[in-house]
Amino acid sequence: MSERPRFLTAEWRHLAMLNYEIAPAVVGPFVPRGCEIDAWRGRTFVSVVGFLFLRTRVRGLPIPFHRDFEEVNLRFYVRRKADDGWRRGVVFIKELVPRRAIAFVARRLYNENYEALPMRHRITRGAADGATTVAYEWRRGGSWEGLSLEFAGEAAVPPENAEEAFITEHDWGYTAQRDGSTLEYRVEHPRWRVWRATRAALRCAVATLYGDRFVESLSGQPANAFLADGSAVTVRRGGRLPRAAGGL
Protein backbone atom coordinates (compact mmCIF):
# COMPACT_ATOMS: atom_id res chain seq x y z
CA MET A 1 0.00 0.00 0.00
CA SER A 2 1.41 3.38 -0.99
CA GLU A 3 1.88 5.94 1.78
CA ARG A 4 -0.73 8.68 1.86
CA PRO A 5 0.48 12.30 1.67
CA ARG A 6 1.11 14.26 4.82
CA PHE A 7 -1.89 16.29 5.91
CA LEU A 8 -0.60 17.80 9.16
CA THR A 9 2.73 18.04 10.97
CA ALA A 10 3.21 19.38 14.47
CA GLU A 11 4.72 18.69 17.85
CA TRP A 12 2.61 17.19 20.62
CA ARG A 13 4.18 17.94 23.99
CA HIS A 14 3.46 17.41 27.69
CA LEU A 15 0.63 14.91 27.19
CA ALA A 16 -1.23 14.50 30.48
CA MET A 17 -3.19 11.24 30.22
CA LEU A 18 -5.85 10.30 32.76
CA ASN A 19 -7.18 6.83 31.98
CA TYR A 20 -10.44 5.42 33.30
CA GLU A 21 -11.83 1.91 33.07
CA ILE A 22 -15.28 1.86 31.48
CA ALA A 23 -17.91 -0.71 30.53
CA PRO A 24 -17.71 -1.58 26.80
CA ALA A 25 -21.45 -0.91 26.45
CA VAL A 26 -20.90 2.76 27.33
CA VAL A 27 -18.59 3.43 24.36
CA GLY A 28 -20.17 0.86 22.06
CA PRO A 29 -22.41 3.39 20.27
CA PHE A 30 -19.34 5.45 19.36
CA VAL A 31 -17.45 2.62 17.60
CA PRO A 32 -17.14 3.50 13.88
CA ARG A 33 -18.32 1.01 11.31
CA GLY A 34 -15.63 -1.57 10.54
CA CYS A 35 -13.90 -1.26 13.96
CA GLU A 36 -14.21 -3.04 17.28
CA ILE A 37 -13.28 -2.05 20.83
CA ASP A 38 -9.64 -2.70 21.70
CA ALA A 39 -9.11 -3.85 25.29
CA TRP A 40 -5.99 -4.23 27.45
CA ARG A 41 -6.03 -7.54 29.32
CA GLY A 42 -9.81 -7.57 29.17
CA ARG A 43 -10.19 -3.97 30.38
CA THR A 44 -11.70 -1.15 28.32
CA PHE A 45 -10.39 2.37 28.81
CA VAL A 46 -11.34 5.94 28.02
CA SER A 47 -8.72 8.66 28.40
CA VAL A 48 -8.95 12.37 29.08
CA VAL A 49 -5.82 13.81 27.45
CA GLY A 50 -4.47 17.36 27.65
CA PHE A 51 -1.47 18.45 25.60
CA LEU A 52 0.22 21.25 23.69
CA PHE A 53 -0.17 21.40 19.90
CA LEU A 54 2.95 23.26 18.68
CA ARG A 55 4.47 24.36 15.34
CA THR A 56 1.44 23.17 13.44
CA ARG A 57 1.54 23.04 9.65
CA VAL A 58 -1.31 21.93 7.40
CA ARG A 59 -0.17 20.56 4.03
CA GLY A 60 3.23 22.05 4.78
CA LEU A 61 1.97 25.58 5.44
CA PRO A 62 1.87 27.37 8.80
CA ILE A 63 -1.50 28.93 9.62
CA PRO A 64 -1.08 32.39 11.22
CA PHE A 65 -2.24 32.52 14.87
CA HIS A 66 -3.12 28.81 14.75
CA ARG A 67 0.26 27.14 15.20
CA ASP A 68 0.47 26.78 18.98
CA PHE A 69 -2.51 25.95 21.19
CA GLU A 70 -3.84 23.61 23.87
CA GLU A 71 -6.10 20.63 23.24
CA VAL A 72 -8.04 18.41 25.64
CA ASN A 73 -9.82 15.35 24.31
CA LEU A 74 -11.85 12.39 25.50
CA ARG A 75 -10.96 9.25 23.56
CA PHE A 76 -11.14 5.46 23.58
CA TYR A 77 -9.40 2.64 21.75
CA VAL A 78 -10.41 0.44 18.82
CA ARG A 79 -8.85 -1.90 16.31
CA ARG A 80 -9.56 -2.92 12.72
CA LYS A 81 -8.52 -6.04 10.81
CA ALA A 82 -6.86 -4.86 7.58
CA ASP A 83 -5.04 -6.76 4.85
CA ASP A 84 -1.73 -6.10 6.63
CA GLY A 85 -3.01 -7.22 10.05
CA TRP A 86 -4.62 -5.51 13.01
CA ARG A 87 -4.56 -1.73 13.05
CA ARG A 88 -4.93 -0.27 16.51
CA GLY A 89 -6.52 3.15 16.66
CA VAL A 90 -8.20 5.92 18.60
CA VAL A 91 -11.74 7.32 18.44
CA PHE A 92 -12.31 10.83 19.78
CA ILE A 93 -15.57 11.49 21.59
CA LYS A 94 -14.96 15.20 22.11
CA GLU A 95 -12.07 17.61 21.56
CA LEU A 96 -11.61 21.04 23.11
CA VAL A 97 -9.44 23.73 21.50
CA PRO A 98 -9.17 27.50 21.99
CA ARG A 99 -9.47 28.45 18.30
CA ARG A 100 -12.89 28.65 16.63
CA ALA A 101 -11.47 28.19 13.15
CA ILE A 102 -9.87 24.86 14.13
CA ALA A 103 -13.13 23.60 15.64
CA PHE A 104 -15.14 24.71 12.60
CA VAL A 105 -12.88 23.01 10.06
CA ALA A 106 -12.69 19.77 12.07
CA ARG A 107 -16.46 19.60 12.44
CA ARG A 108 -17.23 20.57 8.85
CA LEU A 109 -14.63 18.51 6.98
CA TYR A 110 -14.04 15.50 9.24
CA ASN A 111 -17.15 15.27 11.42
CA GLU A 112 -14.98 15.45 14.55
CA ASN A 113 -16.77 16.70 17.67
CA TYR A 114 -14.65 19.80 18.36
CA GLU A 115 -15.69 22.65 20.64
CA ALA A 116 -13.89 26.01 20.97
CA LEU A 117 -13.49 27.35 24.51
CA PRO A 118 -11.05 29.69 26.26
CA MET A 119 -8.15 27.53 27.41
CA ARG A 120 -4.90 27.79 29.35
CA HIS A 121 -2.19 25.52 30.71
CA ARG A 122 0.33 25.54 33.51
CA ILE A 123 3.59 23.64 34.02
CA THR A 124 5.08 24.14 37.48
CA ARG A 125 8.47 22.54 37.90
CA GLY A 126 9.39 21.53 41.43
CA ALA A 127 12.77 21.59 43.11
CA ALA A 128 15.41 19.05 42.15
CA ASP A 129 13.74 16.35 44.24
CA GLY A 130 10.18 17.70 44.07
CA ALA A 131 7.14 16.99 41.93
CA THR A 132 6.22 18.77 38.71
CA THR A 133 2.59 19.74 38.07
CA VAL A 134 1.00 19.92 34.62
CA ALA A 135 -2.50 21.33 34.25
CA TYR A 136 -4.84 22.07 31.35
CA GLU A 137 -7.97 24.17 31.89
CA TRP A 138 -10.94 25.42 29.90
CA ARG A 139 -13.57 28.02 30.72
CA ARG A 140 -17.20 26.94 30.39
CA GLY A 141 -20.34 28.39 31.90
CA GLY A 142 -18.40 31.15 33.60
CA SER A 143 -16.08 28.76 35.48
CA TRP A 144 -12.70 27.17 34.86
CA GLU A 145 -12.63 23.37 34.64
CA GLY A 146 -9.59 21.23 34.04
CA LEU A 147 -7.32 18.28 34.55
CA SER A 148 -3.98 18.09 36.33
CA LEU A 149 -1.35 15.62 37.38
CA GLU A 150 1.87 15.56 39.35
CA PHE A 151 4.94 13.45 38.68
CA ALA A 152 8.53 13.12 39.82
CA GLY A 153 11.63 11.14 38.95
CA GLU A 154 12.97 9.99 35.60
CA ALA A 155 10.96 9.23 32.47
CA ALA A 156 11.23 5.88 30.70
CA VAL A 157 9.89 4.20 27.57
CA PRO A 158 7.34 1.68 28.91
CA PRO A 159 7.57 -2.04 28.10
CA GLU A 160 5.42 -3.11 25.17
CA ASN A 161 3.03 -5.04 27.44
CA ALA A 162 2.49 -2.13 29.86
CA GLU A 163 -0.69 -0.06 30.22
CA GLU A 164 1.20 3.06 29.17
CA ALA A 165 2.28 1.42 25.91
CA PHE A 166 -1.30 0.34 25.19
CA ILE A 167 -2.54 3.90 25.67
CA THR A 168 0.18 5.65 23.64
CA GLU A 169 0.84 3.17 20.83
CA HIS A 170 -2.40 3.37 18.86
CA ASP A 171 -1.19 4.64 15.49
CA TRP A 172 -4.48 5.11 13.63
CA GLY A 173 -7.46 7.42 13.97
CA TYR A 174 -11.03 6.48 13.09
CA THR A 175 -13.97 8.84 12.66
CA ALA A 176 -17.58 7.97 11.86
CA GLN A 177 -18.88 10.09 9.00
CA ARG A 178 -22.36 11.55 8.48
CA ASP A 179 -23.18 9.01 5.79
CA GLY A 180 -22.31 6.08 8.09
CA SER A 181 -18.90 5.38 6.57
CA THR A 182 -15.59 5.52 8.46
CA LEU A 183 -12.57 7.75 7.85
CA GLU A 184 -9.20 6.18 8.67
CA TYR A 185 -5.93 8.10 9.01
CA ARG A 186 -2.46 7.29 10.26
CA VAL A 187 -0.58 9.13 13.02
CA GLU A 188 3.21 8.68 13.07
CA HIS A 189 5.49 9.36 16.03
CA PRO A 190 8.30 7.58 17.89
CA ARG A 191 7.65 5.78 21.15
CA TRP A 192 7.25 8.25 23.99
CA ARG A 193 8.87 8.31 27.39
CA VAL A 194 6.44 8.56 30.30
CA TRP A 195 6.38 9.56 33.94
CA ARG A 196 3.87 7.77 36.19
CA ALA A 197 1.67 10.29 37.99
CA THR A 198 1.79 10.50 41.77
CA ARG A 199 -1.49 12.45 41.76
CA ALA A 200 -4.12 13.17 39.11
CA ALA A 201 -7.51 14.88 39.04
CA LEU A 202 -10.28 15.80 36.62
CA ARG A 203 -12.45 18.77 37.63
CA CYS A 204 -15.45 19.29 35.40
CA ALA A 205 -19.20 18.83 35.11
CA VAL A 206 -19.00 15.52 33.25
CA ALA A 207 -22.69 15.27 32.40
CA THR A 208 -22.86 18.58 30.55
CA LEU A 209 -19.44 18.25 28.90
CA TYR A 210 -19.42 14.60 27.82
CA GLY A 211 -22.90 13.26 28.57
CA ASP A 212 -24.64 11.34 31.32
CA ARG A 213 -23.27 7.99 30.15
CA PHE A 214 -19.73 9.01 31.20
CA VAL A 215 -20.54 10.35 34.68
CA GLU A 216 -19.99 7.12 36.59
CA SER A 217 -16.64 6.30 34.97
CA LEU A 218 -15.14 9.81 35.03
CA SER A 219 -16.28 10.88 38.49
CA GLY A 220 -13.78 8.78 40.44
CA GLN A 221 -10.03 8.49 40.40
CA PRO A 222 -8.42 7.31 37.14
CA ALA A 223 -7.26 3.71 36.95
CA ASN A 224 -3.85 5.08 35.98
CA ALA A 225 -2.37 8.39 34.90
CA PHE A 226 0.92 9.50 33.41
CA LEU A 227 2.65 12.25 31.49
CA ALA A 228 4.17 11.49 28.08
CA ASP A 229 6.96 13.76 26.88
CA GLY A 230 5.69 13.80 23.28
CA SER A 231 7.49 14.44 20.00
CA ALA A 232 7.08 15.61 16.44
CA VAL A 233 4.08 13.93 14.80
CA THR A 234 2.82 13.43 11.26
CA VAL A 235 -0.84 12.90 10.44
CA ARG A 236 -1.42 11.35 7.02
CA ARG A 237 -4.34 12.28 4.82
CA GLY A 238 -7.34 10.14 5.66
CA GLY A 239 -9.27 7.77 3.46
CA ARG A 240 -12.67 6.10 3.62
CA LEU A 241 -12.68 2.44 4.55
CA PRO A 242 -13.65 0.03 1.78
CA ARG A 243 -17.38 -0.67 1.74
CA ALA A 244 -16.79 -4.30 2.69
CA ALA A 245 -14.77 -3.22 5.73
CA GLY A 246 -17.59 -0.91 6.69
CA GLY A 247 -20.09 -3.71 6.50
CA LEU A 248 -22.23 -2.03 3.86
URLIN-V25820 format. One record per helix or strand of 3 or more residues. SS is the DSSP state (hx for helix, st for strand). FROM is the first residue (numbers start at 0). LEN is the number of residues. If there is no record, write none. Layout:
ss: (SS | SS)
from: (FROM | FROM)
len: (LEN | LEN)
This chain:
ss: (st | hx | st | st | st | hx | st | st | st | st | hx | st | st | st | hx | hx | st)
from: (5 | 23 | 44 | 68 | 84 | 99 | 113 | 118 | 131 | 142 | 162 | 171 | 181 | 192 | 205 | 211 | 223)
len: (16 | 5 | 14 | 14 | 13 | 11 | 3 | 6 | 9 | 9 | 6 | 5 | 7 | 11 | 4 | 7 | 13)
